[in-house]
Amino acid sequence: MHKVLCLNKISPIGTDRLGAEYEFSTDMQNPEGILVRSAAMHDMELPAELLAIARAGAGVNNIPIAKCSEAGIVVFNTPGANANAVKELVLAALFMTSRKIIPAIEWAKTLKGSGKEVSKLVEKGKSAFAGPEILGKKLGVIGLGAIGVLVANAAQTLGMQVYGFDPFLSVDAAWNLSSSITKAASIDDILTNCDYITIHVPLNDSTRGLIGGDALAKTKPGVRLLNFSRGELVDTAALLPALESGHVAAYATDFPDDALIGVENVLAIPHLGASTPESEDNCAMMAVDQLKDYIENGNIKNSVNFPAISMPRDAQTRICIAHRNIPNTIGSFTALCGAAGINIENMLSKSRGDWAYTILDVSNDVTPDLLAELEALDPVVRARAI
């Protein structure tokens, strides 16, 4: 029986896919797998039995990735599963930052009790909430992953002139991107040309503070900025004076912080991007399927720390080895298998940066001694037989 720990509430549509060979709970001891959404794991002691962590969502900042890699624990996320939900909220923010809808609604509430005078007061006061249409305006999309592509395509159908920038544009994303969207040569092309800018890149050391003082200085006066990826992508300290001066007309973010809450022309949404039942179901199903395939078959899809690798099973036993990406390592694996009388029928190895993963399909039973010898090799962090 495989054991799975759920650190957050996971949609039953996902956990139902685990099947009869699995047991799961919020207090499972010695789990092989962990399902998580937003729970902080950086101070958590990782069980020796733990093989994989599946994040039901895209961001993995709550997971200690380096620590997991060193222990041979594969970390999955679910890119694209919540893409439509986020796209819809971004589109709503486009309209809300333009037309001052939220402040207007809040002002209208103050008219309660005015009786027959409400209509007159509305006509007198509504001009304070006027704002531009998005038709014909230029939208810059920084990051053309699953969400960015959907936002770009949808905005284009709404009549916006869309510019997209992503130096790491994948083949799949390129195929899905409308041919009518202008491919920007740099972020500066987006900053200097666009009336609206929306950010859809992951948070890492190279993107933290991506939109800071220098970037904001390059933007058009009255630019409207949308951030539905991670709060730290925008430098709040640089943003606040730009909002106060009116250089940035509005900022919509799904990641409020204390410095932004209550600031005029800031639309601070409490991280609702993926908060739809459809998104939660999609993320849960994808996370569970990836976790199961790894536990049962050693295949990896959508990992953030190990390479994508998948091979059909056509032998009695499968050996899965997580290891550092060092030359001549695979030769050590085959030498040990040969010395143990193990016949390798099929083999696949992939690398990703400093880490690699090898699958060996063999026609013999694999002894604990062989696995111990494999794990004793300096580059190897985990070896198991399925």
The 8 nearest C-alpha neighbors of each residue, nearest first, counted from 0:
[[1, 20, 21, 2, 22, 19, 3, 31],
 [2, 0, 21, 20, 22, 31, 3, 30],
 [1, 3, 30, 22, 31, 23, 21, 0],
 [4, 2, 23, 32, 30, 33, 31, 22],
 [3, 5, 33, 27, 24, 23, 25, 30],
 [6, 4, 34, 25, 7, 24, 33, 35],
 [5, 7, 35, 25, 4, 34, 38, 8],
 [8, 6, 5, 35, 36, 9, 38, 37],
 [7, 9, 10, 5, 6, 36, 35, 25],
 [10, 8, 7, 283, 11, 14, 13, 5],
 [9, 11, 12, 13, 280, 283, 279, 14],
 [12, 10, 14, 13, 15, 9, 280, 283],
 [13, 11, 10, 15, 14, 280, 284, 16],
 [12, 14, 284, 283, 11, 15, 10, 16],
 [13, 15, 11, 16, 17, 12, 10, 287],
 [16, 14, 13, 17, 12, 11, 18, 10],
 [17, 15, 14, 18, 13, 287, 12, 284],
 [16, 18, 14, 15, 21, 287, 19, 291],
 [19, 17, 16, 20, 21, 15, 14, 22],
 [18, 20, 21, 17, 22, 0, 16, 15],
 [21, 19, 0, 18, 1, 22, 17, 2],
 [22, 20, 1, 0, 19, 2, 17, 18],
 [21, 23, 2, 3, 1, 0, 20, 24],
 [24, 22, 3, 4, 2, 27, 21, 5],
 [23, 25, 27, 26, 4, 5, 3, 22],
 [24, 26, 5, 4, 6, 27, 23, 7],
 [27, 25, 24, 28, 4, 5, 6, 23],
 [28, 26, 4, 24, 25, 30, 23, 3],
 [27, 29, 30, 26, 4, 2, 46, 3],
 [30, 28, 46, 48, 27, 31, 49, 2],
 [31, 29, 2, 3, 32, 28, 49, 4],
 [32, 30, 49, 50, 48, 2, 3, 1],
 [33, 31, 3, 51, 30, 52, 49, 50],
 [32, 34, 52, 4, 3, 5, 53, 35],
 [33, 35, 5, 53, 54, 52, 4, 6],
 [36, 34, 54, 6, 7, 5, 55, 33],
 [35, 37, 55, 54, 7, 38, 56, 34],
 [36, 38, 39, 35, 61, 7, 54, 6],
 [37, 39, 36, 40, 6, 35, 7, 61],
 [40, 38, 61, 41, 37, 62, 42, 43],
 [41, 39, 43, 62, 42, 61, 38, 63],
 [40, 42, 63, 43, 62, 39, 61, 44],
 [43, 41, 40, 44, 39, 63, 45, 62],
 [42, 44, 40, 41, 45, 39, 63, 46],
 [43, 45, 46, 42, 40, 41, 47, 66],
 [44, 46, 43, 47, 49, 67, 48, 70],
 [47, 45, 48, 49, 29, 44, 30, 31],
 [46, 48, 49, 45, 29, 50, 70, 31],
 [49, 47, 46, 31, 29, 30, 50, 45],
 [48, 50, 31, 46, 47, 30, 32, 51],
 [51, 49, 72, 31, 32, 48, 73, 294],
 [50, 52, 73, 72, 32, 74, 49, 33],
 [51, 53, 33, 74, 32, 34, 75, 73],
 [52, 54, 75, 34, 286, 76, 74, 33],
 [53, 55, 76, 35, 56, 36, 75, 34],
 [56, 54, 282, 36, 283, 286, 77, 35],
 [57, 55, 77, 54, 282, 76, 58, 36],
 [56, 58, 78, 77, 76, 59, 55, 54],
 [59, 57, 60, 56, 76, 201, 61, 54],
 [58, 60, 61, 62, 57, 54, 76, 56],
 [61, 59, 62, 58, 63, 202, 64, 39],
 [60, 62, 39, 59, 40, 37, 41, 38],
 [61, 63, 40, 60, 59, 64, 41, 39],
 [64, 62, 41, 66, 65, 67, 40, 61],
 [63, 65, 67, 66, 62, 68, 304, 74],
 [66, 64, 68, 67, 63, 69, 304, 70],
 [65, 67, 69, 63, 64, 68, 70, 72],
 [68, 66, 72, 64, 70, 65, 69, 71],
 [69, 67, 71, 65, 70, 66, 72, 64],
 [68, 70, 66, 67, 71, 65, 380, 72],
 [71, 69, 67, 68, 72, 380, 66, 381],
 [72, 70, 68, 381, 380, 69, 321, 67],
 [73, 71, 67, 50, 51, 70, 68, 74],
 [72, 74, 51, 71, 52, 305, 75, 50],
 [75, 73, 52, 302, 51, 303, 53, 304],
 [76, 74, 302, 53, 301, 54, 303, 52],
 [75, 77, 54, 57, 53, 56, 301, 78],
 [76, 78, 56, 57, 80, 282, 55, 285],
 [79, 77, 57, 80, 76, 56, 145, 81],
 [78, 80, 82, 145, 81, 77, 146, 57],
 [79, 81, 282, 281, 78, 82, 77, 278],
 [82, 80, 278, 84, 79, 273, 83, 85],
 [83, 81, 79, 146, 85, 84, 80, 86],
 [82, 84, 86, 85, 81, 87, 146, 149],
 [83, 85, 87, 81, 86, 82, 273, 272],
 [86, 84, 272, 88, 82, 87, 83, 273],
 [85, 87, 83, 89, 150, 84, 88, 82],
 [86, 88, 90, 84, 85, 89, 83, 91],
 [87, 89, 91, 85, 90, 86, 272, 92],
 [90, 88, 92, 86, 91, 87, 85, 93],
 [89, 91, 93, 87, 92, 88, 86, 94],
 [90, 92, 88, 89, 94, 93, 95, 87],
 [93, 91, 95, 89, 94, 90, 96, 88],
 [94, 92, 90, 91, 96, 95, 89, 97],
 [93, 95, 97, 92, 91, 96, 98, 90],
 [96, 94, 92, 100, 97, 98, 99, 93],
 [95, 97, 94, 93, 99, 92, 249, 98],
 [98, 96, 94, 130, 95, 131, 99, 93],
 [97, 99, 130, 100, 95, 96, 129, 94],
 [100, 98, 128, 95, 101, 102, 96, 97],
 [99, 101, 103, 98, 95, 102, 104, 128],
 [100, 102, 104, 103, 99, 105, 95, 266],
 [103, 101, 105, 104, 99, 100, 106, 128],
 [104, 102, 106, 100, 101, 105, 128, 107],
 [105, 103, 107, 101, 106, 102, 100, 108],
 [104, 106, 102, 108, 103, 107, 101, 109],
 [107, 105, 103, 108, 109, 104, 102, 110],
 [106, 108, 104, 109, 105, 110, 103, 121],
 [109, 107, 105, 106, 110, 111, 104, 103],
 [108, 110, 107, 106, 111, 105, 112, 113],
 [111, 109, 108, 107, 113, 112, 117, 106],
 [110, 112, 109, 113, 108, 114, 107, 117],
 [111, 113, 114, 110, 109, 117, 115, 116],
 [114, 112, 116, 117, 111, 110, 115, 120],
 [113, 115, 116, 112, 117, 111, 110, 118],
 [114, 116, 117, 113, 118, 119, 112, 120],
 [115, 117, 119, 114, 113, 118, 120, 121],
 [118, 116, 120, 119, 115, 113, 114, 121],
 [119, 117, 121, 120, 116, 122, 115, 123],
 [118, 120, 122, 116, 121, 117, 123, 115],
 [121, 119, 123, 117, 118, 122, 124, 116],
 [122, 120, 118, 124, 123, 119, 125, 117],
 [121, 123, 119, 120, 124, 125, 118, 126],
 [124, 122, 120, 121, 125, 119, 126, 118],
 [123, 125, 121, 126, 122, 120, 127, 128],
 [124, 126, 127, 128, 121, 122, 123, 129],
 [127, 125, 128, 129, 124, 123, 122, 130],
 [128, 126, 125, 129, 124, 103, 99, 130],
 [127, 129, 126, 99, 125, 103, 130, 98],
 [130, 128, 126, 127, 98, 99, 125, 131],
 [129, 131, 98, 97, 128, 99, 132, 96],
 [132, 130, 97, 98, 133, 129, 134, 94],
 [131, 133, 134, 97, 130, 98, 136, 94],
 [132, 134, 136, 135, 159, 131, 94, 97],
 [135, 133, 158, 159, 136, 132, 157, 160],
 [136, 134, 159, 158, 160, 133, 137, 132],
 [135, 137, 159, 133, 134, 160, 194, 138],
 [138, 136, 160, 193, 194, 161, 159, 195],
 [137, 139, 195, 161, 193, 196, 194, 162],
 [138, 140, 196, 162, 189, 193, 163, 161],
 [139, 141, 163, 197, 196, 162, 142, 198],
 [142, 140, 198, 164, 199, 163, 197, 139],
 [143, 141, 199, 165, 200, 147, 164, 144],
 [144, 142, 147, 148, 165, 168, 141, 145],
 [143, 145, 147, 146, 142, 148, 172, 168],
 [144, 146, 79, 148, 147, 82, 149, 143],
 [147, 145, 82, 149, 148, 144, 86, 150],
 [148, 146, 143, 150, 144, 149, 199, 145],
 [147, 149, 143, 151, 150, 146, 145, 176],
 [148, 150, 146, 152, 147, 151, 153, 86],
 [151, 149, 147, 153, 86, 148, 152, 154],
 [152, 150, 148, 154, 149, 153, 147, 155],
 [151, 153, 155, 149, 154, 150, 177, 148],
 [154, 152, 150, 156, 155, 151, 149, 157],
 [155, 153, 157, 151, 156, 152, 159, 150],
 [154, 156, 159, 152, 158, 157, 153, 161],
 [155, 157, 153, 158, 154, 152, 159, 151],
 [158, 156, 154, 155, 159, 153, 134, 133],
 [159, 157, 134, 155, 156, 135, 154, 160],
 [158, 160, 135, 155, 136, 134, 154, 137],
 [159, 161, 137, 136, 135, 138, 155, 158],
 [162, 160, 138, 180, 137, 159, 139, 155],
 [161, 163, 181, 139, 180, 182, 183, 138],
 [164, 162, 140, 182, 183, 139, 141, 181],
 [165, 163, 141, 183, 142, 182, 140, 185],
 [164, 166, 142, 168, 167, 143, 141, 163],
 [167, 165, 168, 164, 185, 142, 184, 143],
 [168, 166, 165, 169, 143, 142, 144, 164],
 [169, 167, 165, 166, 143, 172, 173, 170],
 [170, 168, 172, 171, 173, 167, 144, 143],
 [169, 171, 173, 172, 174, 168, 175, 167],
 [172, 170, 174, 173, 169, 175, 168, 176],
 [173, 171, 175, 169, 174, 170, 176, 144],
 [174, 172, 170, 176, 171, 175, 169, 168],
 [173, 175, 171, 172, 176, 170, 177, 169],
 [176, 174, 172, 173, 171, 177, 148, 149],
 [177, 175, 173, 174, 148, 172, 178, 152],
 [176, 178, 179, 180, 152, 175, 151, 174],
 [177, 179, 180, 176, 181, 175, 174, 173],
 [180, 178, 177, 181, 155, 161, 176, 160],
 [181, 179, 161, 178, 177, 162, 182, 163],
 [180, 182, 162, 183, 163, 161, 179, 178],
 [183, 181, 163, 162, 164, 180, 184, 165],
 [182, 184, 164, 185, 163, 188, 162, 181],
 [183, 185, 182, 188, 164, 186, 187, 166],
 [186, 184, 187, 188, 183, 164, 189, 166],
 [185, 187, 189, 188, 190, 164, 141, 184],
 [186, 188, 190, 185, 189, 191, 217, 214],
 [189, 187, 186, 185, 191, 190, 183, 192],
 [188, 190, 186, 139, 187, 192, 191, 193],
 [191, 189, 218, 187, 188, 192, 217, 193],
 [190, 192, 218, 188, 217, 189, 219, 187],
 [193, 191, 189, 190, 188, 219, 194, 137],
 [192, 194, 137, 195, 138, 139, 189, 190],
 [193, 195, 222, 137, 138, 136, 223, 219],
 [194, 196, 138, 223, 193, 222, 224, 139],
 [197, 195, 139, 224, 138, 140, 225, 223],
 [196, 198, 225, 140, 226, 224, 139, 141],
 [199, 197, 141, 226, 140, 200, 142, 225],
 [198, 200, 142, 228, 147, 141, 197, 227],
 [199, 201, 142, 198, 228, 202, 141, 206],
 [202, 200, 203, 228, 199, 229, 206, 58],
 [201, 203, 206, 207, 229, 232, 200, 204],
 [204, 202, 206, 205, 207, 201, 232, 60],
 [203, 205, 207, 206, 202, 208, 209, 201],
 [204, 206, 203, 207, 209, 202, 208, 201],
 [207, 205, 209, 203, 204, 202, 208, 232],
 [208, 206, 232, 209, 204, 231, 205, 203],
 [207, 209, 232, 234, 233, 210, 211, 231],
 [210, 208, 206, 232, 207, 211, 233, 234],
 [209, 211, 233, 208, 214, 234, 232, 215],
 [212, 210, 234, 214, 208, 213, 237, 209],
 [211, 213, 237, 215, 214, 216, 210, 238],
 [214, 212, 216, 215, 211, 217, 210, 237],
 [213, 215, 217, 211, 210, 216, 212, 218],
 [216, 214, 212, 218, 217, 213, 211, 210],
 [215, 217, 213, 214, 218, 212, 219, 211],
 [216, 218, 215, 214, 191, 190, 219, 213],
 [219, 217, 190, 191, 215, 216, 220, 222],
 [218, 220, 222, 191, 221, 194, 217, 192],
 [221, 219, 246, 222, 218, 247, 245, 248],
 [222, 220, 248, 246, 247, 219, 245, 223],
 [221, 223, 194, 247, 219, 220, 248, 195],
 [224, 222, 195, 249, 248, 247, 250, 194],
 [223, 225, 250, 196, 195, 197, 249, 251],
 [226, 224, 197, 251, 250, 252, 196, 198],
 [225, 227, 252, 198, 228, 197, 251, 253],
 [226, 228, 253, 252, 229, 225, 198, 199],
 [229, 227, 199, 226, 200, 198, 201, 230],
 [230, 228, 231, 232, 227, 202, 254, 226],
 [229, 231, 254, 232, 233, 228, 226, 252],
 [230, 232, 233, 229, 207, 208, 234, 202],
 [233, 231, 208, 207, 209, 230, 229, 206],
 [232, 234, 210, 208, 231, 235, 209, 211],
 [233, 235, 208, 211, 237, 236, 210, 238],
 [236, 234, 238, 237, 233, 239, 258, 259],
 [235, 237, 234, 238, 239, 240, 211, 212],
 [238, 236, 212, 235, 234, 211, 239, 240],
 [237, 239, 235, 241, 236, 240, 234, 242],
 [238, 240, 242, 241, 237, 236, 235, 243],
 [241, 239, 243, 242, 238, 244, 237, 236],
 [242, 240, 238, 246, 244, 239, 247, 243],
 [241, 243, 247, 245, 239, 240, 244, 246],
 [244, 242, 240, 241, 245, 239, 246, 247],
 [245, 243, 241, 242, 246, 240, 247, 239],
 [246, 244, 242, 247, 248, 243, 241, 221],
 [245, 247, 220, 221, 241, 244, 248, 242],
 [248, 246, 242, 222, 221, 245, 241, 249],
 [247, 249, 221, 245, 223, 222, 246, 242],
 [250, 248, 264, 223, 247, 265, 96, 224],
 [249, 251, 224, 265, 225, 223, 266, 264],
 [252, 250, 266, 225, 265, 267, 226, 224],
 [253, 251, 226, 267, 254, 227, 225, 268],
 [252, 254, 270, 268, 227, 269, 267, 255],
 [255, 253, 230, 252, 270, 269, 256, 268],
 [256, 254, 267, 253, 259, 269, 260, 268],
 [257, 255, 259, 258, 260, 254, 230, 267],
 [256, 258, 260, 259, 255, 261, 262, 254],
 [257, 259, 256, 260, 235, 262, 255, 261],
 [260, 258, 257, 256, 262, 261, 255, 265],
 [259, 261, 257, 262, 258, 256, 255, 267],
 [260, 262, 259, 263, 265, 258, 267, 257],
 [263, 261, 259, 260, 265, 264, 258, 239],
 [262, 264, 265, 261, 242, 243, 249, 266],
 [265, 263, 249, 262, 266, 250, 248, 242],
 [266, 264, 250, 263, 262, 249, 251, 267],
 [265, 267, 251, 250, 268, 252, 264, 96],
 [268, 266, 255, 252, 265, 251, 253, 260],
 [267, 269, 253, 270, 252, 266, 255, 254],
 [270, 268, 271, 253, 254, 255, 267, 252],
 [271, 269, 253, 254, 272, 268, 273, 274],
 [270, 272, 274, 273, 269, 253, 268, 88],
 [273, 271, 85, 270, 274, 84, 88, 253],
 [272, 274, 84, 81, 271, 275, 278, 85],
 [275, 273, 271, 272, 276, 278, 279, 84],
 [274, 276, 278, 277, 273, 279, 84, 271],
 [275, 277, 279, 278, 280, 274, 281, 273],
 [278, 276, 280, 275, 279, 281, 84, 81],
 [277, 279, 81, 281, 275, 280, 276, 273],
 [278, 280, 276, 282, 281, 277, 283, 275],
 [279, 281, 283, 277, 278, 282, 10, 12],
 [280, 282, 278, 284, 80, 283, 279, 277],
 [283, 281, 55, 80, 279, 285, 284, 280],
 [284, 282, 13, 286, 280, 55, 281, 285],
 [283, 285, 13, 281, 287, 286, 282, 288],
 [284, 286, 288, 282, 287, 283, 289, 77],
 [285, 287, 283, 53, 289, 55, 284, 288],
 [286, 288, 290, 284, 289, 285, 13, 291],
 [287, 289, 285, 291, 290, 286, 284, 292],
 [290, 288, 292, 286, 287, 291, 285, 293],
 [289, 291, 287, 293, 288, 292, 286, 53],
 [292, 290, 294, 288, 293, 289, 295, 287],
 [293, 291, 289, 295, 296, 290, 294, 298],
 [292, 294, 297, 298, 290, 296, 291, 295],
 [293, 295, 291, 292, 297, 296, 290, 50],
 [294, 296, 292, 293, 291, 297, 385, 298],
 [297, 295, 293, 292, 298, 294, 385, 312],
 [298, 296, 293, 294, 319, 295, 292, 299],
 [297, 299, 309, 293, 296, 292, 308, 300],
 [300, 298, 307, 308, 293, 309, 302, 297],
 [299, 301, 307, 302, 289, 308, 298, 75],
 [302, 300, 75, 76, 303, 307, 77, 299],
 [301, 303, 75, 74, 304, 300, 305, 76],
 [302, 304, 74, 75, 305, 301, 76, 73],
 [303, 305, 302, 74, 68, 73, 64, 306],
 [306, 304, 302, 351, 354, 303, 355, 73],
 [307, 305, 351, 350, 349, 308, 355, 302],
 [306, 308, 300, 299, 301, 302, 305, 309],
 [309, 307, 299, 298, 306, 349, 300, 310],
 [310, 308, 298, 299, 311, 307, 300, 297],
 [309, 311, 312, 298, 308, 347, 358, 346],
 [312, 310, 313, 309, 296, 298, 314, 360],
 [311, 313, 314, 310, 360, 296, 317, 315],
 [312, 314, 311, 315, 360, 345, 344, 316],
 [315, 313, 362, 360, 316, 361, 312, 344],
 [314, 316, 362, 361, 363, 317, 313, 360],
 [317, 315, 361, 314, 385, 360, 362, 364],
 [316, 318, 360, 385, 384, 359, 361, 319],
 [317, 319, 384, 359, 383, 358, 360, 385],
 [320, 318, 358, 383, 382, 357, 297, 384],
 [319, 321, 382, 357, 356, 381, 322, 358],
 [322, 320, 356, 381, 71, 380, 379, 355],
 [323, 321, 379, 378, 355, 380, 356, 354],
 [322, 324, 354, 378, 355, 325, 353, 379],
 [323, 325, 354, 355, 353, 350, 322, 326],
 [324, 326, 323, 328, 327, 378, 353, 322],
 [327, 325, 328, 324, 329, 330, 323, 378],
 [328, 326, 330, 329, 325, 331, 332, 324],
 [327, 329, 331, 330, 326, 325, 332, 378],
 [330, 328, 332, 331, 327, 333, 357, 326],
 [329, 331, 333, 327, 332, 328, 334, 335],
 [330, 332, 334, 329, 328, 333, 335, 327],
 [333, 331, 329, 330, 335, 334, 336, 328],
 [332, 334, 336, 330, 335, 331, 337, 329],
 [335, 333, 337, 331, 336, 332, 330, 338],
 [336, 334, 338, 332, 337, 333, 339, 331],
 [335, 337, 341, 333, 339, 334, 338, 332],
 [338, 336, 340, 334, 339, 335, 341, 333],
 [337, 339, 335, 340, 336, 334, 341, 333],
 [338, 340, 336, 337, 341, 335, 369, 334],
 [341, 339, 337, 338, 336, 342, 363, 335],
 [340, 342, 336, 339, 337, 363, 343, 361],
 [341, 343, 361, 362, 344, 340, 363, 337],
 [344, 342, 361, 345, 360, 341, 359, 362],
 [345, 343, 361, 360, 342, 362, 314, 346],
 [346, 344, 360, 343, 359, 347, 361, 313],
 [345, 347, 359, 358, 360, 348, 344, 343],
 [346, 348, 358, 357, 359, 349, 345, 310],
 [349, 347, 357, 356, 358, 346, 350, 355],
 [350, 348, 356, 355, 306, 308, 357, 347],
 [351, 349, 355, 306, 354, 324, 356, 352],
 [352, 350, 306, 354, 355, 305, 353, 349],
 [351, 353, 354, 350, 324, 355, 305, 306],
 [354, 352, 324, 323, 351, 355, 350, 325],
 [355, 353, 323, 324, 351, 352, 350, 322],
 [354, 356, 350, 324, 322, 323, 349, 351],
 [355, 357, 321, 349, 320, 348, 322, 350],
 [356, 358, 348, 320, 347, 319, 349, 359],
 [357, 359, 319, 347, 346, 318, 348, 320],
 [360, 358, 346, 318, 317, 345, 361, 343],
 [359, 361, 317, 345, 314, 344, 316, 343],
 [362, 360, 343, 316, 344, 342, 363, 314],
 [361, 363, 315, 314, 342, 316, 344, 343],
 [364, 362, 361, 341, 365, 315, 316, 342],
 [363, 365, 366, 316, 362, 315, 361, 341],
 [364, 366, 363, 369, 367, 384, 316, 370],
 [365, 367, 368, 369, 364, 370, 384, 371],
 [366, 368, 370, 369, 371, 365, 372, 384],
 [369, 367, 371, 366, 370, 372, 365, 373],
 [370, 368, 372, 371, 366, 367, 373, 365],
 [371, 369, 373, 367, 372, 368, 382, 374],
 [370, 372, 368, 374, 369, 373, 375, 367],
 [373, 371, 375, 369, 370, 374, 368, 376],
 [372, 374, 370, 375, 371, 376, 369, 382],
 [375, 373, 371, 376, 379, 372, 382, 381],
 [374, 376, 372, 373, 371, 377, 379, 370],
 [377, 375, 374, 373, 379, 378, 372, 331],
 [376, 378, 379, 375, 374, 380, 323, 322],
 [379, 377, 323, 322, 376, 380, 325, 328],
 [380, 378, 322, 374, 376, 377, 381, 321],
 [379, 381, 71, 322, 321, 70, 374, 69],
 [382, 380, 321, 71, 379, 320, 374, 383],
 [383, 381, 320, 319, 374, 370, 321, 373],
 [384, 382, 319, 318, 370, 320, 385, 381],
 [383, 385, 318, 317, 319, 316, 365, 382],
 [384, 317, 316, 318, 383, 295, 296, 297]]
